[in-house]
Structures are given as C-alpha cells and as structure tokens.
Amino acid sequence: MADNLEPIHGISFEDYAQMVIKLTSGASKEQICEAMGIDLVVWDEINTLWIQRMTEDSSFKLAQLYGQYFAKGVTNPKLVNLEANISPEGKANLERIKNDRYFYEELCGARNAAYSYGLDGAQWILENFGISLGDFQSVGMQYMSKRLKGEDFMETKAYIEYQQEKQKEYEAKFAAERGGNVADDIEF
C-alpha cells in the first residue's frame, strides 16, 4: 500500500480527501485549486488517479483511510478557512446537526424517504435546510466514529428507531405532496 499513498503532483491522499470535502461542501474547483496552488488540469489528473488507486485497492485500505480523513475533517491550513457560500440558515442547520443528534437522524430519515419517492435526497436536504452533501456526510462520519468507539448500544438503538420513525413521517409527507403512492389504488 505504500506505493498507493505516494503523492500525486505533490498532493497527498489526505490533502486530496480534504479537497474533496471542500468540493462536496460547496467550494468550487477553482477556489480549491487556487488555495492549493495548482491549476484545474492538475486537479483533474489528481482526481482521476486517486480514484483509480482506490478502485484498484482490493484490500479497501484506501477506502477506509478516506473515510477516516472525512471523519477528521479539514485540517490543511491552505483549505481550513476556505468557505463555500452558505446561507445563514444553512450555517445554523449545520451547527444544529453537529450538536443535536436527533436532528441529524431526522434529516437522515428525510433523505431516505426522499430517495424512496424518486427525489435526490441530498439535493432535498440542500434545498430545504441549506446543508451540502459534503457537510452532511462529514457530520455523519463523526457520529459513526463515535459509535465505533463504543457508543452505548441502547443509545444507538434509540437513534435508529428515531430515524425510522422520521422516515415514515417524511414518506407520508412526500406521498401527500404527490397525491398518494403509485400503488394506492391497487386492490388484492
């Protein structure tokens, strides 16, 4: 795996993951490249090659490391202060999901319900709560890390049950907005 972690054009795997975090959090490629001192052509090659390395890694060590980097968040001084254009409501909701696990689980349930009704759940969260996919996933990785470090089983169970309850509520909401479910008129 040592060869797989060799930097590409001077960009380490950790820096690459942090660049992707910023990208999925709403920062533009141009902003990220400027902060890192590279041009878009170099970004395209870095992005292609790091993805290729992860795809070819049958041990999945790179994927695990990538997840760890996402959970850790952005620490690179060139990127840490780079902010996407986020609405005040989006910033408030982002802080809320970081500090209110039940709100985070509610939005997970809403996202799952949106997907089950043919909507892009990540886009729905962005449009309704101002939270980008990258920011949402980063918070999710932090909660997952906490769970893996020994979160109480009953606490985890309560969060899962709450998420499922909220998913059902949002499914009912989406069904009502669409005039019911596709198969509501079928009788057996």
C-alpha positions in Angstrom: 0.0 0.0 0.0 3.0 2.4 0.5 3.1 2.9 -3.3 -0.6 3.7 -3.3 0.0 6.6 -0.9 2.7 8.3 -2.9 1.6 11.9 -3.5 0.3 12.8 -7.0 1.7 16.1 -8.2 2.7 16.8 -4.6 -0.9 16.2 -3.3 -1.1 13.6 -0.5 -4.0 11.3 -0.2 -5.1 13.2 2.9 -4.9 16.5 1.1 -6.9 15.0 -1.7 -9.6 13.9 0.7 -9.7 17.3 2.2 -10.0 18.9 -1.2 -13.0 16.6 -1.9 -14.6 17.5 1.4 -14.4 21.2 0.4 -15.7 20.4 -3.0 -18.7 18.5 -1.7 -19.2 21.3 0.9 -19.9 23.7 -1.9 -16.5 25.3 -2.7 -15.7 25.5 -6.4 -12.8 23.6 -8.0 -11.3 27.0 -8.9 -11.3 28.1 -5.2 -9.8 24.8 -4.1 -7.1 24.8 -6.8 -6.2 28.4 -6.1 -5.9 27.6 -2.3 -3.7 24.6 -3.1 -1.6 26.4 -5.7 -2.5 24.1 -8.6 -4.4 24.5 -11.8 -7.6 22.7 -13.0 -5.7 20.4 -15.3 -3.6 19.2 -12.3 -6.8 18.8 -10.3 -8.4 16.7 -13.0 -5.4 14.4 -13.1 -5.1 14.1 -9.3 -8.8 13.4 -9.0 -8.7 10.7 -11.7 -5.6 9.0 -10.3 -6.6 8.9 -6.7 -10.0 7.5 -7.7 -8.2 4.9 -9.8 -5.9 3.9 -6.9 -8.9 3.5 -4.6 -10.7 1.4 -7.2 -7.7 -0.9 -7.7 -7.1 -1.3 -4.0 -8.6 -4.8 -3.3 -7.7 -4.5 0.4 -10.0 -1.5 0.8 -7.4 0.2 3.0 -7.5 3.3 0.9 -11.3 3.5 1.2 -11.0 3.1 5.0 -8.4 5.7 5.2 -10.5 8.0 3.0 -13.4 7.6 5.5 -11.1 8.4 8.4 -10.0 11.6 6.6 -13.6 12.6 6.1 -14.4 11.9 9.8 -11.4 14.0 10.8 -12.5 17.0 8.6 -10.4 19.6 7.0 -7.1 20.5 8.8 -4.9 21.6 5.9 -4.1 25.3 6.6 -4.5 26.1 2.9 -8.1 24.8 3.0 -9.3 25.2 6.5 -10.6 28.8 6.1 -11.9 28.2 2.5 -15.6 28.6 2.8 -18.4 27.9 0.4 -21.2 30.4 0.0 -23.6 29.1 2.7 -26.8 30.8 3.7 -27.2 31.9 7.4 -30.0 29.3 7.7 -27.6 26.6 6.2 -24.9 27.5 8.7 -27.4 27.4 11.6 -28.7 24.0 10.5 -25.2 22.7 10.0 -24.3 23.7 13.6 -27.6 22.1 14.7 -26.8 18.7 13.2 -23.4 18.8 14.7 -24.8 19.3 18.2 -28.2 17.7 18.0 -28.0 14.0 17.1 -31.8 13.7 16.9 -32.0 16.5 14.3 -29.2 14.7 12.3 -31.2 11.4 12.5 -34.4 13.2 11.4 -32.6 14.6 8.3 -31.2 11.1 7.6 -34.8 9.8 7.7 -36.0 12.6 5.5 -33.2 11.9 3.0 -34.0 8.2 2.8 -37.7 9.0 2.4 -36.9 11.4 -0.4 -34.9 8.8 -2.2 -37.7 6.2 -1.9 -40.0 8.7 -3.6 -37.6 9.3 -6.5 -36.2 12.5 -5.2 -32.5 13.3 -4.8 -32.3 13.2 -1.0 -29.0 15.1 -0.8 -30.4 17.8 -3.0 -33.6 17.9 -1.0 -31.6 18.5 2.2 -29.6 21.3 0.5 -32.7 23.0 -0.8 -34.7 22.7 2.4 -32.0 23.0 5.1 -29.0 24.6 3.2 -26.7 21.7 4.2 -24.4 20.4 1.4 -23.9 16.7 0.9 -20.2 17.0 2.0 -21.1 18.8 5.2 -23.9 16.3 6.0 -21.6 13.3 5.3 -18.8 14.8 7.3 -21.1 15.1 10.4 -22.3 11.6 9.7 -18.7 10.2 9.8 -18.2 11.9 13.1 -21.2 10.2 14.6 -20.1 6.9 13.1 -16.7 7.3 14.6 -18.3 7.9 18.0 -20.5 4.8 17.6 -17.4 2.7 16.6 -15.6 3.9 19.7 -18.2 2.4 21.9 -21.4 4.4 21.9 -23.9 2.7 24.2 -26.0 0.1 22.4 -29.3 1.4 23.8 -28.4 4.9 22.7 -27.6 3.7 19.2 -30.8 1.8 19.1 -32.8 4.9 20.1 -31.2 6.9 17.3 -32.0 4.2 14.7 -35.6 3.9 15.9 -36.0 7.7 15.8 -34.6 7.8 12.3 -37.0 5.1 11.1 -39.9 7.0 12.7 -39.0 10.2 11.0 -38.5 8.4 7.7 -42.1 7.2 7.9 -43.3 10.7 8.7 -41.5 12.1 5.7 -42.7 9.3 3.4 -46.3 10.2 4.4 -45.4 13.9 3.6 -44.0 13.0 0.2 -46.9 10.7 -0.6 -49.4 13.5 0.3 -47.5 16.0 -1.8 -47.7 13.6 -4.8 -51.3 12.7 -4.3 -50.6 9.3 -2.7 -48.4 6.4 -3.5 -48.3 4.8 -7.0 -49.9 1.6 -5.9 -52.6 3.1 -3.6 -55.4 2.2 -6.0 -54.4 -1.5 -6.4 -56.6 -4.0 -4.5 -55.7 -7.6 -4.0 
